[in-house]
Amino acid sequence: MILRDDSNENEGELLAKVIKGEIPYHRIDSLTDKETAVRIRRCAIESSYGVKLEHLSMCSLDLEDATKRNIENMIGAIQVPLGVAGPLKVKGEFAEGSYHVPLATTEGALVASVNRGCSVITGSDGSNVRIFQDVMTRAPVFKLDDVVRAREFADWVKRPEVFSRLKDKASQTTRFGELVGVEPYVTGNTVYLRFSYDTKDAMGMNMVTIATEALAALIEDEFGAIPISLSGNMCTDKKPASINTIMGRGKTVVADVVIPKSVVEERLKCKPETMADVNYRKNLLGSARAGALGYNAHAANIIAAMFIACGQDAAHVVEGSTAITTMELTKYGDLYCSVTIPSLAVGTVGGGTGLGPQGDCLRLLGVKGSGNPPGTNSKKLAEIVAAAVLAGEISLIGAQAAGHLARAHAELGR
């Protein structure tokens, strides 16, 4: 691979040393500016594998910021097509109004499907959305001598005076985060402490990890319990887990709407009772028979597309996918639809939210940065995501009830 025409001799020397293995990829950033470092790594990859990576160089990101906060060994950027669905009328406590929802995806028909669901919700006077809990968790694991000592530890950590000391210690590590609870779980001589934090507008994983590290050190000093790992998988982070479905993690959010019978028939081309039956036998019975943790049609589709667009941690889609969708007839023959998302991890500061394109999508929704008061922007984003998931569920169940799913994918999925 040949460097750009205006590359200097020093850049060529660096590239040669990288290709020879004399300079590892991670050291390049300390030897030149960020733009040159990215280009040298990309050129070295092209030379080593005999490929041309022309599209990866097309990037509007601030490389200095991205390589400092978001990525290591950067060689370029991946572009994902971005569409919008809407307007979507949301009637939340934090999101109140009509929104065009940004969806980054390569799946044909997804944006069109969500767009149809948005039309149905907006034509039904909007979706009610409420947040029932907002905590981020981290659960370190400790080893005790025996079950007697484990019981003493579990009792000790729940003493008010001990929790007060833990709360004070956590506050020393963060300006905005706050320890709000701790719950011990015992397995033999092993004890897991599931700490819960209010992280305001941040998704908060980094914040709670740093705070929990300080708490683990305090616990070891005061009680003598040995911390084995800062995360004992009782958090549970980026893995499907019943504890998140039951206890909640991140935002626990519910969206619903009553769709008039006439709207179901006109826009979804089916009947309310047919959609209710499809949802019952597919989302509820089918998911139960399969042993699924999520009881929904494709909640992960919408969550993933919005997470990628809005700079969220895409791995948290797995927790959002445990959503439960319900549909039932009202006494007037209309269709009541809801989606409950027990574990929705979103934030409007930190992580990928500082990247340019993702920041644009957050601005589109009116949630960029910290809210006033802190915490309101992340809650607003969670309400919009939940309403968008409901739109996707309504559209897909409607398509299946009307027998239109295969045709839609044939026309738009390509």
C-alpha positions as CSV (number, residue, x, y, z in Angstrom):
1,M,0.0,0.0,0.0
2,I,1.3,3.5,-0.9
3,L,0.8,6.4,1.5
4,R,-0.9,9.6,0.3
5,D,1.2,11.7,-2.2
6,D,2.0,14.4,0.4
7,S,3.2,12.0,3.1
8,N,6.6,12.9,4.4
9,E,9.7,10.7,4.7
10,N,9.2,10.3,8.5
11,E,5.7,8.9,7.9
12,G,7.1,6.4,5.4
13,E,9.8,5.3,7.9
14,L,7.2,4.8,10.6
15,L,5.1,2.7,8.2
16,A,8.1,0.5,7.3
17,K,8.9,-0.1,11.0
18,V,5.3,-1.0,11.7
19,I,5.1,-3.4,8.8
20,K,8.3,-5.1,10.0
21,G,6.9,-5.4,13.5
22,E,9.5,-3.1,15.0
23,I,6.7,-0.7,16.2
24,P,3.5,-2.2,17.6
25,Y,0.2,-0.7,16.5
26,H,-0.6,0.8,19.9
27,R,2.6,2.8,20.0
28,I,2.0,4.7,16.8
29,D,-0.2,7.3,18.5
30,S,2.6,8.4,20.7
31,L,5.0,8.9,17.8
32,T,2.8,11.1,15.5
33,D,-0.5,12.9,15.3
34,K,-3.7,11.0,15.4
35,E,-4.7,11.3,11.8
36,T,-1.3,10.1,10.6
37,A,-1.4,7.2,13.2
38,V,-4.8,6.0,11.9
39,R,-3.5,6.2,8.3
40,I,-0.3,4.3,9.1
41,R,-2.2,1.5,10.8
42,R,-4.6,1.2,7.9
43,C,-1.7,1.2,5.4
44,A,0.1,-1.5,7.4
45,I,-3.0,-3.7,7.4
46,E,-3.4,-3.2,3.7
47,S,0.2,-4.1,3.1
48,S,0.1,-7.2,5.4
49,Y,-3.1,-8.7,4.0
50,G,-2.9,-7.5,0.4
51,V,-6.3,-5.7,0.6
52,K,-7.5,-2.2,-0.2
53,L,-9.5,-0.5,2.5
54,E,-10.6,2.6,0.7
55,H,-14.0,3.0,2.3
56,L,-12.7,2.9,5.9
57,S,-10.8,6.1,5.4
58,M,-14.1,8.1,4.8
59,C,-14.7,9.5,8.2
60,S,-16.0,12.8,9.7
61,L,-15.1,11.8,13.3
62,D,-12.8,13.9,15.5
63,L,-9.9,11.5,15.5
64,E,-8.2,13.1,18.5
65,D,-11.3,12.8,20.6
66,A,-12.3,9.3,19.3
67,T,-8.9,7.8,19.9
68,K,-8.7,9.3,23.4
69,R,-12.2,8.1,24.5
70,N,-13.7,5.5,22.3
71,I,-11.3,3.3,20.4
72,E,-7.8,1.8,20.3
73,N,-5.7,0.9,17.3
74,M,-8.1,2.9,15.1
75,I,-7.8,2.3,11.3
76,G,-10.9,4.1,10.1
77,A,-14.7,4.1,10.6
78,I,-17.6,1.9,9.6
79,Q,-20.6,3.6,8.0
80,V,-24.1,2.3,8.7
81,P,-27.1,3.6,6.8
82,L,-29.2,5.9,8.9
83,G,-33.0,6.4,8.4
84,V,-35.7,8.1,10.4
85,A,-39.2,6.9,11.3
86,G,-42.0,9.1,12.4
87,P,-43.4,11.4,13.5
88,L,-43.9,9.4,16.7
89,K,-46.1,11.0,19.3
90,V,-44.8,10.3,22.8
91,K,-46.6,11.2,26.0
92,G,-44.0,10.6,28.7
93,E,-43.0,12.3,31.9
94,F,-39.8,13.5,30.2
95,A,-40.5,13.0,26.4
96,E,-43.6,15.0,25.5
97,G,-44.2,15.6,21.8
98,S,-43.6,14.3,18.3
99,Y,-40.2,12.8,17.3
100,H,-38.5,11.5,14.2
101,V,-36.6,8.4,15.5
102,P,-33.1,7.8,14.1
103,L,-32.4,4.2,13.1
104,A,-29.0,3.0,12.0
105,T,-29.4,-0.4,10.3
106,T,-28.5,-2.5,7.2
107,E,-31.8,-4.5,7.5
108,G,-34.1,-3.6,4.7
109,A,-37.8,-3.1,5.7
110,L,-36.9,-2.3,9.3
111,V,-37.3,1.5,9.1
112,A,-40.4,1.2,6.9
113,S,-41.9,-1.2,9.5
114,V,-41.2,1.1,12.5
115,N,-42.4,4.1,10.4
116,R,-45.8,2.3,10.0
117,G,-45.9,1.6,13.7
118,C,-45.2,5.3,14.4
119,S,-48.0,6.3,12.1
120,V,-50.4,3.9,14.0
121,I,-49.4,5.2,17.4
122,T,-49.5,8.9,16.4
123,G,-52.9,8.2,14.8
124,S,-54.1,6.8,18.1
125,D,-53.1,10.0,20.0
126,G,-49.7,8.8,21.0
127,S,-48.0,6.4,23.4
128,N,-48.0,6.8,27.2
129,V,-44.6,6.0,28.6
130,R,-43.4,5.8,32.2
131,I,-40.1,4.9,33.9
132,F,-40.5,2.7,37.0
133,Q,-36.9,2.4,38.1
134,D,-33.6,3.9,37.2
135,V,-30.5,2.2,38.6
136,M,-27.2,0.9,37.3
137,T,-25.7,-2.0,39.1
138,R,-22.3,-3.6,39.7
139,A,-21.9,-6.8,41.8
140,P,-18.5,-7.7,43.1
141,V,-17.9,-11.2,44.5
142,F,-16.3,-11.9,47.8
143,K,-14.9,-15.1,49.3
144,L,-15.5,-15.9,53.0
145,D,-14.2,-18.7,55.3
146,D,-17.6,-20.5,55.6
147,V,-21.3,-20.0,55.6
148,V,-21.2,-18.6,59.2
149,R,-18.9,-15.8,58.1
150,A,-20.9,-15.3,54.9
151,R,-24.1,-14.7,57.0
152,E,-22.2,-12.3,59.2
153,F,-21.0,-10.4,56.1
154,A,-24.5,-10.3,54.6
155,D,-25.9,-8.9,57.8
156,W,-23.1,-6.5,58.3
157,V,-23.4,-4.9,54.9
158,K,-27.1,-4.2,55.4
159,R,-26.6,-2.2,58.7
160,P,-27.6,1.4,58.2
161,E,-24.4,2.8,59.6
162,V,-22.3,0.6,57.2
163,F,-24.4,1.6,54.2
164,S,-23.9,5.2,55.2
165,R,-20.1,4.7,55.1
166,L,-20.4,3.0,51.8
167,K,-22.5,5.8,50.4
168,D,-20.1,8.4,51.5
169,K,-17.2,6.5,50.0
170,A,-18.9,6.1,46.7
171,S,-19.7,9.8,46.6
172,Q,-16.0,10.6,46.7
173,T,-15.4,8.9,43.3
174,T,-18.1,10.7,41.3
175,R,-19.7,14.2,41.1
176,F,-23.1,12.9,39.9
177,G,-23.4,9.3,40.8
178,E,-25.1,8.2,44.0
179,L,-25.2,4.8,45.8
180,V,-28.8,4.0,46.5
181,G,-28.9,0.3,47.5
182,V,-27.0,-2.9,48.1
183,E,-28.4,-6.5,48.2
184,P,-26.3,-9.5,49.2
185,Y,-26.7,-12.9,47.5
186,V,-25.0,-15.9,49.1
187,T,-23.8,-19.2,47.5
188,G,-21.9,-21.3,50.1
189,N,-18.9,-19.3,51.2
190,T,-19.3,-16.9,48.3
191,V,-21.1,-13.6,48.7
192,Y,-22.2,-11.2,45.8
193,L,-23.1,-7.6,46.7
194,R,-25.3,-6.1,44.0
195,F,-24.8,-2.4,44.4
196,S,-27.3,0.0,42.8
197,Y,-26.5,3.5,41.7
198,D,-28.3,6.6,40.4
199,T,-26.0,7.7,37.5
200,K,-28.1,10.7,36.3
201,D,-27.6,11.2,32.5
202,A,-24.7,8.8,32.1
203,M,-25.4,5.1,31.3
204,G,-23.0,4.8,34.1
205,M,-21.0,1.5,33.8
206,N,-17.6,3.2,34.1
207,M,-18.9,5.4,37.0
208,V,-20.3,2.5,39.0
209,T,-17.2,0.3,38.4
210,I,-14.9,3.0,39.8
211,A,-17.2,3.6,42.7
212,T,-17.5,-0.1,43.4
213,E,-13.8,-0.6,43.4
214,A,-13.5,1.9,46.2
215,L,-16.3,0.2,48.1
216,A,-14.6,-3.2,47.7
217,A,-11.4,-1.8,49.2
218,L,-13.3,-0.3,52.2
219,I,-15.1,-3.6,52.8
220,E,-11.9,-5.6,52.7
221,D,-10.3,-3.1,55.2
222,E,-13.3,-3.0,57.6
223,F,-14.7,-6.5,57.4
224,G,-11.9,-8.6,56.0
225,A,-14.0,-10.1,53.1
226,I,-11.7,-10.8,50.2
227,P,-12.8,-9.4,46.8
228,I,-12.3,-12.0,44.1
229,S,-13.6,-10.0,41.2
230,L,-15.1,-6.5,40.8
231,S,-17.8,-8.1,38.7
232,G,-19.3,-11.5,39.8
233,N,-21.9,-11.6,37.0
234,M,-24.8,-10.8,39.4
235,C,-24.8,-7.3,37.9
236,T,-25.7,-8.6,35.2
237,D,-23.9,-6.7,32.5
238,K,-24.3,-7.5,28.7
239,K,-25.7,-10.9,29.2
240,P,-29.3,-12.2,29.3
241,A,-30.2,-12.8,33.0
242,S,-33.4,-13.3,34.9
243,I,-32.3,-11.0,37.7
244,N,-32.3,-8.0,35.3
245,T,-35.8,-9.0,34.1
246,I,-37.1,-9.3,37.6
247,M,-35.1,-6.6,39.5
248,G,-34.4,-4.3,36.6
249,R,-31.2,-2.6,35.5
250,G,-30.7,0.7,33.9
251,K,-34.2,2.1,33.1
252,T,-37.2,-0.1,33.7
253,V,-39.7,1.5,31.2
254,V,-43.2,0.7,30.0
255,A,-45.0,2.1,26.9
256,D,-48.6,1.6,25.9
257,V,-51.3,2.7,23.5
258,V,-54.9,2.0,22.7
259,I,-55.4,1.6,19.0
260,P,-58.9,2.2,17.8
261,K,-60.4,-0.7,15.9
262,S,-60.8,1.5,12.8
263,V,-57.1,2.4,12.8
264,V,-56.1,-1.3,13.1
265,E,-58.3,-2.2,10.1
266,E,-57.3,0.8,8.0
267,R,-53.6,1.0,8.6
268,L,-52.6,-2.5,9.6
269,K,-55.1,-4.3,7.3
270,C,-56.3,-6.8,10.0
271,K,-58.5,-7.0,13.0
272,P,-57.7,-6.2,16.7
273,E,-58.6,-9.8,17.8
274,T,-56.3,-11.3,15.2
275,M,-53.4,-9.2,16.4
276,A,-54.1,-10.1,20.0
277,D,-54.2,-13.8,19.1
278,V,-50.9,-13.6,17.1
279,N,-49.2,-11.9,20.0
280,Y,-50.5,-14.4,22.6
281,R,-49.5,-17.5,20.6
282,K,-46.2,-16.0,19.2
283,N,-44.8,-13.6,21.8
284,L,-46.2,-15.2,24.9
285,L,-46.8,-18.9,24.3
286,G,-44.1,-19.4,21.7
287,S,-41.4,-17.6,23.8
288,A,-42.4,-19.6,26.9
289,R,-42.2,-22.9,25.0
290,A,-38.8,-21.9,23.6
291,G,-37.5,-21.0,27.1
292,A,-36.9,-17.4,26.0
293,L,-36.1,-14.6,28.4
294,G,-37.7,-12.0,26.1
295,Y,-41.4,-12.2,25.2
296,N,-41.5,-10.0,22.1
297,A,-41.4,-9.9,18.3
298,H,-38.2,-8.0,17.6
299,A,-37.5,-5.4,20.3
300,A,-33.8,-5.9,19.8
301,N,-34.1,-4.7,16.2
302,I,-35.3,-1.2,17.2
303,I,-33.0,-1.0,20.3
304,A,-30.0,-1.9,18.3
305,A,-30.7,0.6,15.5
306,M,-31.3,3.4,18.0
307,F,-28.3,2.5,20.1
308,I,-26.0,2.5,17.1
309,A,-27.4,5.8,15.9
310,C,-27.3,7.5,19.3
311,G,-23.9,6.4,20.6
312,Q,-25.1,3.8,23.1
313,D,-23.2,0.7,24.1
314,A,-24.5,-1.8,21.5
315,A,-23.7,-4.8,23.7
316,H,-26.5,-3.7,26.1
317,V,-29.0,-4.6,23.4
318,V,-29.0,-8.1,24.9
319,E,-30.6,-6.8,28.1
320,G,-33.1,-4.7,26.2
321,S,-34.2,-7.7,24.2
322,T,-35.8,-9.2,27.3
323,A,-38.9,-6.9,26.7
324,I,-42.4,-8.2,27.1
325,T,-45.1,-7.3,24.6
326,T,-48.8,-7.6,25.4
327,M,-51.9,-7.1,23.3
328,E,-55.5,-7.4,24.3
329,L,-59.0,-6.3,23.4
330,T,-60.6,-3.5,25.3
331,K,-64.3,-3.7,26.2
332,Y,-65.0,-1.4,23.2
333,G,-63.2,-3.8,20.8
334,D,-60.1,-1.6,20.4
335,L,-56.6,-3.0,20.8
336,Y,-54.5,-2.3,23.9
337,C,-50.8,-2.7,23.3
338,S,-47.9,-2.4,25.6
339,V,-44.2,-3.1,25.8
340,T,-42.3,-3.5,29.1
341,I,-38.5,-3.2,29.0
342,P,-37.1,-4.2,32.4
343,S,-33.4,-3.4,31.6
344,L,-32.7,-0.5,29.2
345,A,-29.2,0.9,29.6
346,V,-29.0,4.3,28.0
347,G,-27.2,7.6,28.6
348,T,-26.8,11.0,27.0
349,V,-23.3,11.8,28.2
350,G,-20.1,9.8,28.0
351,G,-19.2,6.8,25.8
352,G,-20.2,7.1,22.2
353,T,-22.5,10.1,22.8
354,G,-19.6,12.5,22.3
355,L,-18.9,11.4,18.7
356,G,-20.1,13.8,16.0
357,P,-22.7,11.7,14.1
358,Q,-24.1,10.2,17.2
359,G,-24.3,13.6,18.8
360,D,-26.4,14.8,15.8
361,C,-28.9,12.0,16.4
362,L,-29.1,12.9,20.1
363,R,-29.7,16.5,19.1
364,L,-32.4,15.4,16.8
365,L,-34.2,14.0,19.8
366,G,-33.4,16.9,22.0
367,V,-31.4,14.9,24.5
368,K,-27.7,15.8,23.8
369,G,-25.6,16.2,27.0
370,S,-26.7,16.6,30.5
371,G,-30.3,17.5,31.3
372,N,-31.6,20.1,33.6
373,P,-32.0,18.8,36.2
374,P,-29.4,16.1,35.7
375,G,-30.9,12.7,34.7
376,T,-33.8,14.1,32.7
377,N,-32.2,13.7,29.3
378,S,-31.3,10.0,29.7
379,K,-34.9,9.4,30.9
380,K,-36.3,11.2,27.9
381,L,-34.2,9.1,25.6
382,A,-35.4,5.9,27.4
383,E,-39.0,7.0,26.9
384,I,-38.5,7.6,23.2
385,V,-36.7,4.3,22.7
386,A,-39.6,2.4,24.5
387,A,-42.2,4.1,22.3
388,A,-40.2,3.3,19.2
389,V,-40.0,-0.4,20.3
390,L,-43.7,-0.4,20.8
391,A,-44.1,1.0,17.2
392,G,-41.9,-1.8,15.9
393,E,-43.9,-4.5,17.8
394,I,-47.2,-3.2,16.6
395,S,-46.1,-3.1,13.0
396,L,-44.5,-6.6,12.9
397,I,-47.4,-8.3,14.7
398,G,-49.8,-6.4,12.4
399,A,-47.9,-7.7,9.4
400,Q,-48.0,-11.2,10.6
401,A,-51.6,-11.0,11.5
402,A,-52.4,-9.7,8.0
403,G,-50.0,-12.2,6.3
404,H,-47.8,-9.4,4.9
405,L,-44.5,-10.2,6.5
406,A,-42.9,-12.2,3.7
407,R,-44.2,-9.7,1.1
408,A,-42.7,-6.7,2.9
409,H,-39.3,-8.4,3.1
410,A,-39.4,-9.4,-0.5
411,E,-40.2,-5.8,-1.5
412,L,-37.9,-4.0,0.9
413,G,-35.4,-6.5,2.3
414,R,-33.8,-7.3,-1.0
